[in-house]
Amino acid sequence: MSEKKVGLLEGFKAFLTRGNVIDLAVAVVIGAAFTNVVDAVVKGIINPVVGAFGTQDLEKYTSCLQGPCAVDPGTGRMDGIEILWGLVLSAALSFLITGAVVYFLMVLPMAKYLARRAAAQAAKEGVQETLEVSELEVLKEIRDALVAQRGKA
């Protein structure tokens, strides 16, 4: 039973020390900080620009689905059913901006870097393979020369 616990602990330790886990943790922290920046850009720049074409901020665009959409002063509740489509539109814009920034500033440069690295590695392996073939040819020539010397003797 103690062997199984040791195996589990060793497996967990290997999992935690694997590079992917640390990279993922860093990505989550950076993503959370980046979300704040994107939200600020959407709320501070995009929403007012879109709101300039209307009368309100983007997040305040609503439609009334049923009944009069007004706050009852006595209860403080909303009468009617209000659809907050401006809030949804703002979230969709935030998602698109986040996706574009992540793709163009992180994914695309990393893909180009990895492609260059793979091409360099392939070229290096090609040179190594050529050297190995050359060495093999030299060894065959030496073998043939030794066989020829034995045949003469």
N, C-alpha and C positions, 0 to 999 in steps of 0.2 A: 504494500500500500504506500509506503514511503517512496518507493521507486516511481510510482505513478505521479505523486505530488512533485517530486523533483523534475520529472519529465514535463509536467505542466508548467512549472515555474521556469524551466529552461526554455520551453517553447514561447512563453509569454515574454521572457527577457529577449529572445531572438526577434520576436515581433516588434517590441518597442525599440530595439536598437537598429532595426531595418531603416534605411534611408527614407522609404516612402512615408512612414508614419510621421517623421519629423517634417518632411516637406508638406504633408497634408495639414499639420498643425500650423505651420507658418502661413500656408495659403488661407486657412480659416481666419487667422488673426488679421492678415492683410486685407482679406475680403470684407471683414467687418468694418475696418477703418475706411476702406474704399467706398463702401456703401454710404457712409456719412457724407463723403465728398460728393458723390453723385446725387444724393438727395438734396444737398445744399444747392448744387447747380440747377437741378430741376425746379426747386422751389424759389430760388433767387433769380434765375434768368429765364428759364423756359416758360414757367407758369405766367410771369408778368408779360412776356412777349405774346403768348397765346391770348392772355387776358386783354391785351391791347386791342384785339379785334372784337372783343365783346365788352361787357360792362363790369365783369368781375374777374377775380383770380380763377385760374383753371380748376382748382380743387373745389370751388364753390358753385360750379355749374351743376344744377340739379334739374330734375323734372318731377312733376307730380303725377303719380300713377293713378291715385284714386282720392277723390275728395279735395277740399282746399288744404293745401300744404301751408299751414300757419301754426305757430306756437300758441297754444292756449295760455293766456296770461294767468289764469287761476291755478292750473295744474302744472304748467311748465312742460307739458307733453306736446308732441307734434300731432296735429290732426291730419289725417290722410296718410298716404304712403308715398314717401319721397325716395326717388332713385338718385343716388350720388354718382352719376356717370363721369363727372369731372375728376373725382378721386381715382376712378378706375383708369381713366385716360392718363392721368399724372403718373400712376404706377406703371402703366405700359410704356410711357416715354422713359421713365427711369430704368426700366428693364432693358429697353433698346439701347440706351446710352451706355449702360454698364456692359452689355454684351459687345458693343462696338469697341469700347475702350479695351476690354479684356482681349478681344481678338486682335486688334491692330497693334496694341502695345505689348502684349505678352505672347499670345499663341503664334502669330505670324513670324515675329523675329526668332522665337525659339525653334520653330519649324525650319526656318532658313539656316539657322546655326547648326541644327542637328543634321540637315542635309549636307552642308559643307563638311561637317565632321565625318559623316558616313562616306562621302566621296574621298576625303583624304585617307581614311582608313582603308577603303577599297584600293586606292592607288598604292598605299604602303604594302598591302597584302599582295598586290600584283607584282611589285618589285621583289618581295620576299619569295613568291612562287617562282619567278624567273631565276632568282639566285639558286633556289633548290633544284630546279631543272638543270641549270648549268653545272652544279656540283654533281648531279647524277650523271650527266654526260661525261664529265671528267673521270669519274670513278669507272664508268664503263670502258673508257679508253685505256685506263690503267689496267683494268682486268684483261682487256683484249691484248695489250702489250705483254703482260705476264704470261698469258696463255701462249702467245706467239713465241716468247723466249723459251718456254718449256718444250714447245714443239721442236725447236731447232736443236735442243740439247740432246 
